[in-house]
């Protein structure tokens, strides 16, 4: 049992202090022995375990290892032992090896006893050594890792120091901001304050705030919050500009216009020429809105209102412009504005407005204004004359418009009457004409006056109707008969009378084969009435409208030259040429000169209806 216990202790010591390879070698040798011999190996194993323990202890503790002569010299017992050996005799020297062997065996036995007694301590020492070795290895690895990470740690510490410094700086700034909170709040509220001023119409205060912000931007424009405030103020600044310009698009009196333009000047967003253009554009926009609101159903009403509103508002705009912008003060001009003809800005715009008015005038006149033409002309002439005070008397450019209108209206009326005469001649008949005339002709035998239509026209209703139409055209022309339309009116009337003569000739060619003697006589009277009565009457009416003496004085020629040129004189030869074969050779119309103060004709006749 003791042997078994010793063997177990030796085995445990063996596992604790031996290397794995030594253990494998030993147990491999033991396993190779026969089973009968393995029991005898227990003691051998115990001795070998002690040997290994001693060897392991020797390897782990260099203080117990003696290697070479150098280690002997260092041992203090070595010289003493040598001296002792030198004092021995031969016999003692012969016994010394045996004694040393016995002493060695005793020491070995004591060592084994010590190993058996303190084997747990040896095991713990070995385990502690192994654990210490492992811990030192880990410590070495961690130290290497620490050395590698120290530069990064140093850099992070520097960054932290810098961040801490920045935080400290920001803290001081925040503390300063807190102490200046009221002043900073006022600066931050500048855009809102300016917007409130603009909304309430306090433009003077808004201009002062804008000037303060501009000064602030010059000093501290690099600060982001200041730049943001300046940007917000600029947006509000533009809103103020639009609000001021929108006021110019409304009905403003002169004092308000002066105030608004004064604000625009102080804003310094426009040069002087640009400001003039903006003012005219804004006022013109409002002016066009006023004109566009006039109803266009009735041309006469539209034209009258256009003349009235244009005269009033356009003159007000001109007055405002002249009061605000002085063309004689060069102080307001900047060096880059000297090349701009600012006077032409105003007069070009005024010319454009007059051109627009003339276009409206011509357009409405083309739709007809009835008997109000003389009233329209009076209003227009007064309108043009009123602008002479600003150097823009445009009555001269309105005259051609009225001349064209008068001539066109007269031509339209004449052509209408001419066409009506042709249609009447298609249904006209000479049968029983005399009896109808006797019933419808007034019983008075008093000769009609020269300025009244011939009563003989009542016998032939197409001629009477035609005379009525021409007289109506003359009456319309009488309201406004400019000398400039005298020549065109003469030619228009002459062409109409020539067309009437051709219509009479066409009627003759169609009906002559069926004429009865009475009808031939009636047709002959028709031709004589046209040539001897109607034609002279037309000439007298024409001279009542355009007196030859007045026309001659206007153009600076004599009456003979006027008649030679055919101005206000009808060419009777051309008119009667289609009827030359039907009129008596001695029949020549009598042209009677009309007095200057004679009234234009007013024809009222009873027209015979066409016979079935």
C-alpha positions in Angstrom: 0.0 0.0 0.0 2.9 2.3 0.8 4.4 1.5 -2.5 1.2 2.2 -4.3 0.9 5.5 -2.5 4.4 6.4 -3.3 3.8 5.5 -6.9 0.7 7.7 -7.1 2.6 10.6 -5.6 5.5 10.1 -7.9 3.2 9.9 -10.9 1.4 13.2 -9.9 4.8 14.9 -9.5 5.9 13.4 -12.7 2.8 15.0 -14.5 3.4 18.3 -12.8 7.1 18.8 -13.5 7.9 16.7 -16.6 7.5 17.7 -20.2 5.0 16.0 -22.3 7.6 14.3 -24.5 9.6 12.9 -21.6 6.4 11.5 -20.1 5.5 9.9 -23.4 8.9 8.4 -23.8 8.9 6.9 -20.3 5.4 5.5 -20.4 6.2 4.1 -23.8 9.1 2.2 -22.4 7.1 0.9 -19.5 4.3 -0.2 -21.7 6.8 -2.2 -23.8 7.8 -4.3 -20.8 6.0 -7.6 -20.0 3.2 -7.6 -17.6 5.2 -9.6 -15.0 7.9 -7.0 -15.1 5.6 -3.9 -14.9 5.1 -4.4 -11.2 8.8 -4.0 -10.6 8.8 -0.8 -12.4 6.8 1.0 -9.7 9.9 1.7 -7.7 11.8 2.5 -10.8 9.0 4.9 -11.8 9.2 6.5 -8.4 12.9 7.0 -8.7 12.6 8.3 -12.2 9.9 10.7 -11.0 12.3 12.0 -8.4 15.0 12.3 -10.9 12.7 14.2 -13.3 11.5 16.4 -10.5 15.1 17.2 -9.6 15.9 17.8 -13.2 12.8 20.0 -13.7 13.7 22.0 -10.6 17.2 22.3 -11.8 16.0 23.6 -15.2 13.7 26.1 -13.6 16.1 27.4 -11.0 19.5 28.1 -12.5 20.9 28.7 -9.0 20.9 24.9 -8.4 22.6 24.2 -11.8 26.4 23.7 -11.9 27.7 23.7 -15.4 31.4 23.8 -16.1 34.5 24.9 -14.2 33.4 28.4 -14.0 30.5 27.5 -11.8 32.8 25.4 -9.4 35.1 28.4 -9.0 32.2 30.5 -8.0 31.1 27.9 -5.4 32.6 28.7 -1.9 32.4 25.1 -0.8 34.6 23.9 -3.6 37.9 25.2 -2.4 37.2 24.0 1.1 36.4 20.5 -0.2 39.6 20.5 -2.2 41.7 21.5 0.9 39.9 18.8 2.8 40.8 16.2 0.1 44.3 17.3 0.3 44.5 16.5 4.0 43.2 12.9 3.5 45.4 9.9 3.4 45.3 7.2 0.8 43.0 5.1 2.7 40.5 7.9 3.3 40.8 8.9 -0.3 39.9 5.3 -1.3 36.9 5.4 1.0 35.8 8.9 -0.2 34.0 7.7 -3.3 32.0 5.2 -1.3 31.3 7.8 1.3 30.2 10.2 -1.4 28.0 7.5 -2.9 26.4 6.9 0.5 26.0 10.6 1.1 24.6 11.0 -2.4 22.1 8.2 -1.7 21.2 9.8 1.6 20.7 13.2 -0.1 18.7 11.5 -2.8 16.6 9.8 -0.2 16.1 13.1 1.6 15.2 14.7 -1.6 12.7 12.0 -2.3 11.3 12.3 1.2 11.1 16.1 0.6 9.4 15.6 -2.8 6.9 13.1 -1.3 6.2 15.4 1.6 5.8 18.7 -0.4 4.6 17.4 -3.8 1.5 19.6 -3.6 3.7 22.6 -3.2 5.7 21.6 -6.2 2.6 21.1 -8.2 1.2 24.5 -7.2 4.6 26.1 -7.9 4.6 24.6 -11.3 1.1 25.7 -12.0 1.8 29.1 -10.7 4.9 29.3 -12.9 2.9 28.3 -15.9 0.1 30.8 -15.1 2.7 33.5 -14.4 4.3 32.7 -17.7 1.0 33.0 -19.5 0.1 36.2 -17.7 3.5 37.7 -18.6 3.0 36.7 -22.2 -0.4 38.3 -22.3 1.0 41.3 -20.5 3.7 41.5 -23.1 1.2 41.3 -26.0 -1.0 44.0 -24.3 2.0 46.2 -23.8 2.9 45.8 -27.5 -0.7 46.7 -28.4 -0.6 49.6 -26.0 2.6 50.9 -27.7 1.0 50.6 -31.1 -2.1 52.6 -29.9 -0.3 55.3 -28.0 0.2 57.6 -31.1 -3.5 57.3 -32.0 -4.3 58.0 -28.3 -2.0 61.0 -28.4 -3.7 62.3 -31.5 -7.2 61.8 -30.0 -6.0 63.6 -26.9 -4.9 66.5 -29.0 -8.2 66.6 -30.8 -10.0 66.5 -27.5 -7.9 69.3 -26.2 -8.7 71.4 -29.3 -12.4 70.5 -29.1 -12.4 71.5 -25.5 -10.7 74.7 -26.4 -13.4 75.4 -29.0 -16.1 74.5 -26.6 -14.7 76.9 -24.1 -14.5 79.6 -26.8 -18.1 79.0 -27.8 -19.1 79.0 -24.2 -17.5 82.5 -23.8 -19.3 83.6 -26.9 -22.6 82.2 -25.7 -22.1 84.0 -22.4 -21.4 87.2 -24.3 -24.4 86.6 -26.5 -26.6 86.1 -23.4 -25.4 89.4 -22.0 -26.1 91.2 -25.4 -29.4 89.4 -26.0 -31.5 92.5 -26.3 -29.3 94.2 -28.9 -28.9 91.0 -30.9 -32.7 90.5 -30.8 -33.2 93.9 -32.3 -30.8 93.1 -35.1 -32.4 89.7 -35.8 -35.9 91.3 -36.0 -34.7 93.9 -38.6 -36.3 92.0 -41.6 -39.6 91.6 -39.7 -39.6 95.2 -38.6 -38.9 96.4 -42.1 -41.7 94.2 -43.5 -44.1 95.6 -40.9 -43.1 99.2 -41.9 -43.7 98.4 -45.6 -47.1 96.8 -45.0 -48.2 99.8 -42.9 -46.9 102.2 -45.5 -44.1 103.7 -43.4 -41.7 103.9 -46.2 -39.6 106.6 -44.6 -38.7 104.3 -41.7 -38.2 101.4 -44.1 -35.6 103.4 -46.0 -33.8 104.3 -42.8 -33.7 100.6 -41.8 -32.4 99.6 -45.2 -29.6 102.2 -45.0 -28.7 100.9 -41.5 -28.6 97.3 -42.8 -26.4 98.3 -45.7 -23.9 99.9 -43.3 -24.0 96.8 -41.1 -23.3 94.6 -44.2 -20.2 96.7 -45.1 -18.8 96.3 -41.6 -19.8 92.7 -40.7 -20.8 91.2 -44.1 -18.5 88.2 -43.5 -20.7 87.0 -40.6 -23.2 84.4 -41.7 -26.1 85.6 -39.6 -25.5 89.2 -40.8 -25.4 88.0 -44.4 -28.7 86.1 -43.8 -30.3 89.3 -42.3 -29.1 91.3 -45.3 -30.6 88.7 -47.6 -34.0 88.9 -45.9 -33.9 92.6 -45.9 -33.1 92.6 -49.7 -36.2 90.4 -50.3 -38.3 92.9 -48.3 -36.6 95.7 -50.2 -37.8 94.2 -53.4 -41.3 93.8 -52.0 -41.3 97.5 -51.1 -40.3 98.3 -54.7 -43.2 96.2 -56.1 -45.6 97.9 -53.7 -44.5 101.4 -54.7 -44.7 100.5 -58.4 -48.2 99.0 -57.8 -49.3 102.3 -56.4 -48.2 104.0 -59.6 -50.6 101.6 -61.3 -53.6 103.2 -59.5 -55.3 106.5 -59.6 -52.9 108.9 -57.9 -52.9 112.6 -57.5 -49.8 114.7 -58.0 -48.7 114.9 -54.4 -48.9 111.2 -54.0 -47.0 110.7 -57.2 -44.3 113.0 -56.0 -44.0 111.1 -52.8 -43.9 107.6 -54.4 -41.3 108.7 -57.0 -39.2 110.3 -54.3 -39.1 107.0 -52.4 -38.1 105.2 -55.6 -35.3 107.7 -56.2 -34.0 107.1 -52.7 -34.0 103.4 -53.2 -31.4 103.9 -55.9 -32.5 100.9 -57.8 -33.1 102.7 -61.1 -31.1 105.3 -63.0 -32.9 108.5 -63.9 -33.9 107.3 -67.5 -35.0 103.9 -66.1 -37.1 105.7 -63.4 -38.8 107.8 -66.1 -39.6 104.7 -68.1 -40.9 102.9 -65.1 -43.1 105.8 -64.2 -44.5 106.1 -67.7 -45.1 102.3 -68.0 -46.9 102.2 -64.6 -49.1 105.1 -65.3 -49.8 103.9 -68.9 -50.8 100.5 -67.5 -53.4 102.1 -65.2 -54.5 104.4 -68.1 -55.0 101.4 -70.4 -57.1 99.7 -67.7 -59.4 102.7 -67.6 -59.8 102.7 -71.4 -60.4 99.0 -71.5 -63.3 99.3 -69.0 -65.3 101.5 -71.5 -68.2 99.5 -73.1 -67.7 98.9 -76.8 -71.2 98.1 -77.8 -72.0 101.6 -79.0 -69.2 103.1 -81.1 -70.5 106.7 -80.5 -70.5 106.2 -76.7 -67.2 104.4 -76.7 -65.5 107.1 -78.7 -67.0 110.0 -76.6 -65.9 108.4 -73.4 -62.4 107.6 -74.9 -61.9 111.2 -75.9 -63.1 112.4 -72.5 -61.0 110.0 -70.4 -58.0 110.3 -72.6 -58.0 114.1 -72.5 -58.4 114.1 -68.7 -56.1 111.3 -67.6 -53.4 111.7 -70.2 -53.1 115.4 -69.4 -52.9 114.5 -65.7 -50.1 112.0 -66.4 -48.2 114.6 -68.5 -48.6 117.1 -65.7 -47.3 114.6 -63.1 -44.4 113.7 -65.3 -43.4 117.3 -65.9 -43.7 118.1 -62.2 -41.6 115.0 -61.1 -38.9 115.0 -63.8 -37.3 118.2 -64.8 -35.6 118.2 -68.3 -33.8 121.4 -67.4 -32.0 120.3 -64.2 -28.8 118.4 -65.1 -27.9 117.8 -61.4 -30.0 114.6 -61.3 -28.1 113.1 -64.2 -25.3 110.7 -63.5 -22.3 110.5 -65.9 -23.6 107.4 -67.6 -27.0 109.1 -68.2 -25.6 112.0 -70.3 -25.7 109.8 -73.4 -29.5 109.3 -73.0 -31.9 111.7 -74.5 -34.3 111.9 -71.7 -36.6 114.4 -73.4 -37.2 111.9 -76.1 -38.4 109.3 -73.6 -41.4 111.4 -72.7 -42.2 112.6 -76.2 -41.8 109.2 -77.7 -44.3 107.8 -75.1 -46.7 110.7 -75.7 -46.5 110.2 -79.5 -47.3 106.5 -78.9 -50.4 107.4 -76.8 -51.6 109.9 -79.5 -51.1 107.2 -82.1 -53.2 104.8 -80.1 -55.9 107.4 -79.7 -55.9 108.0 -83.4 -56.3 104.3 -84.1 -59.2 104.1 -81.7 -60.7 107.2 -83.3 -60.4 105.8 -86.8 -61.8 102.4 -85.7 -64.9 103.8 -84.0 -65.5 106.3 -86.8 -65.4 103.4 -89.3 -68.3 101.8 -87.3 -70.3 105.0 -87.6 -71.3 107.6 -85.1 -74.4 108.9 -86.8 -75.2 112.6 -86.5 -72.7 113.0 -83.7 -69.7 113.5 -86.0 -69.6 117.3 -85.6 -69.7 116.8 -81.8 -66.9 114.2 -82.0 -64.8 116.6 -84.1 -65.4 119.4 -81.6 -64.3 117.3 -78.7 -61.2 116.0 -80.6 -60.2 119.5 -81.6 -60.5 120.7 -78.1 -58.5 117.7 -76.9 -55.7 118.4 -79.4 -55.7 122.1 -78.6 -55.4 121.4 -74.9 -52.2 119.5 -75.5 -50.6 122.6 -77.1 -49.7 123.7 -73.6 -47.3 120.8 -73.4 -46.0 121.2 -76.9 -48.1 118.3 -78.4 -50.9 119.9 -80.4 -52.0 117.0 -82.6 -55.0 118.5 -84.3 -53.1 118.4 -87.6 -52.8 114.6 -87.5 -56.5 114.2 -86.6 -57.6 116.1 -89.7 -56.7 113.3 -92.2 -58.7 110.8 -90.0 -61.8 112.9 -90.2 -61.3 113.6 -93.9 -61.1 109.9 -94.6 -64.1 109.2 -92.5 -66.2 112.0 -94.0 -65.2 111.0 -97.5 -65.9 107.3 -96.8 -69.3 108.0 -95.2 -70.3 110.2 -98.1 -69.2 107.6 -100.6 -71.1 104.9 -98.8 -74.3 106.9 -98.8 -73.9 107.9 -102.5 -73.3 104.3 -103.5 -76.2 103.1 -101.5 -78.5 105.6 -103.2 -77.0 104.7 -106.6 -77.6 101.0 -106.0 -81.2 101.7 -104.8 -81.9 103.7 -108.0 -80.7 100.8 -110.2 -83.0 98.4 -108.2 -85.9 100.8 -108.6 -85.4 101.1 -112.3 -85.7 97.4 -112.7 -89.3 97.6 -111.4 -90.2 101.0 -112.7 -93.0 101.3 -115.4 -94.3 104.3 -117.3 -97.8 103.0 -117.7 -100.5 105.4 -116.3 -97.8 107.6 -115.0 -99.6 110.9 -115.9 -102.8 110.2 -114.0 -101.0 109.2 -110.9 -98.9 112.4 -111.0 -102.0 114.5 -111.3 -103.5 113.0 -108.2 -100.3 113.3 -106.2 -98.9 116.7 -107.4 -99.7 119.7 -105.1 -102.1 122.2 -106.6 -99.9 125.1 -105.9 -98.4 126.5 -109.1 -95.8 128.6 -107.2 -92.3 127.9 -108.4 -90.1 126.2 -105.9 -87.0 127.9 -104.7 -83.7 127.1 -106.1 -82.5 125.5 -102.9 -85.4 123.1 -102.9 -85.6 119.9 -104.9 -87.5 120.2 -108.2 -91.2 119.3 -107.9 -91.0 117.6 -111.3 -89.0 114.8 -109.7 -92.3 113.6 -108.1 -93.4 112.3 -111.4 -90.6 109.7 -111.4 -90.3 108.0 -108.1 -86.8 106.4 -108.8 -85.4 109.9 -109.4 -87.2 111.3 -106.4 -86.0 108.5 -104.2 -82.4 108.9 -105.5 -82.6 112.7 -104.9 -83.8 112.0 -101.4 -80.8 109.7 -100.8 -78.3 112.2 -102.2 -79.8 115.1 -100.3 -79.6 113.0 -97.1 -75.9 112.4 -97.8 -75.5 116.1 -98.4 -77.2 116.9 -95.1 -74.8 114.5 -93.3 -71.9 116.0 -95.0 -73.1 119.5 -94.2 -72.4 118.8 -90.5 -68.7 118.4 -91.3 -67.7 119.4 -94.8 -63.9 120.0 -94.8 -62.5 121.6 -98.0 -60.2 118.6 -98.3 -63.1 116.3 -99.4 -64.4 118.8 -102.0 -62.6 117.1 -104.9 -63.3 113.5 -103.8 -66.9 114.4 -103.1 -67.3 115.9 -106.6 -65.8 112.8 -108.2 -68.0 110.5 -106.1 -71.2 112.4 -107.0 -70.2 112.6 -110.7 -69.6 108.8 -110.8 -73.0 108.3 -109.2 -74.8 110.5 -111.6 -73.1 108.8 -114.5 -74.2 105.5 -113.2 -77.8 106.8 -112.9 -77.6 107.9 -116.6 -76.4 104.4 -117.6 -79.3 102.8 -115.6 -81.8 105.0 -117.4 -80.2 104.0 -120.8 -80.3 100.4 -119.8 -84.0 100.8 -118.9 -84.6 102.3 -122.3 -82.9 99.5 -124.2 -84.9 96.9 -122.4 -88.3 98.6 -122.7 -88.2 100.7 -125.9 -89.7 97.9 -128.1 -92.9 97.9 -125.9 -93.2 101.7 -125.5 -96.5 103.2 -126.3 -96.6 106.8 -127.5 -97.6 108.1 -124.1 -94.8 106.1 -122.5 -92.3 107.4 -125.0 -93.3 110.9 -124.0 -93.0 110.0 -120.3 -89.6 108.6 -120.8 -88.5 111.7 -122.7 -89.7 113.8 -119.7 -87.7 111.5 -117.4 -84.5 112.2 -119.4 -85.2 115.9 -119.4 -86.0 115.9 -115.7 -82.7 114.2 -115.0 -80.6 116.4 -117.3 -82.4 119.8 -116.8 -83.7 119.5 -113.2 -81.8 116.9 -111.1 -78.3 117.5 -112.5 -78.4 121.3 -111.9 -79.9 120.8 -108.5 -77.0 118.4 -107.6 -74.5 121.1 -108.7 -76.2 123.7 -106.6 -76.2 121.5 -103.6 -72.5 120.8 -104.1 -71.7 124.5 -104.3 -73.8 125.1 -101.2 -71.5 122.7 -99.3 -68.3 123.8 -101.0 -68.5 127.4 -102.1 -66.2 127.9 -105.2 -65.1 131.2 -103.8 -64.2 129.7 -100.4 -62.4 126.8 -102.1 -60.5 129.1 -104.4 -59.4 131.3 -101.5 -58.3 128.2 -99.5 -56.1 126.8 -102.3 -55.1 130.2 -103.7 -56.5 130.1 -107.3 -59.1 132.0 -109.3 -62.6 130.9 -109.9 -61.9 130.4 -113.6 -58.9 128.1 -112.8 -61.1 126.3 -110.2 -63.8 125.6 -112.8 -61.2 124.7 -115.4 -59.7 122.0 -113.1 -63.2 120.8 -112.3 -62.9 121.3 -108.6 -66.4 121.3 -107.1 -67.8 121.4 -110.7 -69.6 118.4 -112.2 -68.5 117.4 -115.8 -72.0 117.4 -117.3 -70.7 116.1 -120.7 -69.4 112.9 -119.1 -72.5 112.5 -117.0 -74.9 112.9 -119.9 -72.8 110.9 -122.4 -74.9 107.7 -122.0 -78.1 109.7 -122.8 -76.6 111.8 -125.6 -78.8 110.1 -128.2 -82.0 110.6 -126.2 -81.8 114.3 -125.2 -82.7 117.2 -127.4 -79.7 119.0 -128.9 -80.7 122.3 -127.4 -81.1 120.8 -123.9 -78.3 122.1 -121.7 -78.5 122.2 -117.9 -78.5 125.6 -116.4 -76.0 126.1 -113.7 -77.1 128.8 -111.2 -74.5 130.2 -108.8 -75.6 130.0 -105.2 -75.2 132.8 -102.6 -72.6 132.3 -99.9 -75.2 132.2 -97.1 -77.6 129.8 -98.8 -78.7 126.8 -96.7 -78.1 123.3 -97.9 -81.2 121.6 -99.3 -83.8 119.8 -97.2 -85.8 117.6 -99.5 -89.2 116.2 -98.6 -91.1 114.8 -101.5 -93.9 112.3 -101.9 -92.6 109.3 -103.8 -94.9 107.5 -106.2 -95.0 103.8 -105.7 -94.2 101.6 -108.6 -97.2 100.6 -110.8 -98.3 97.0 -111.1 
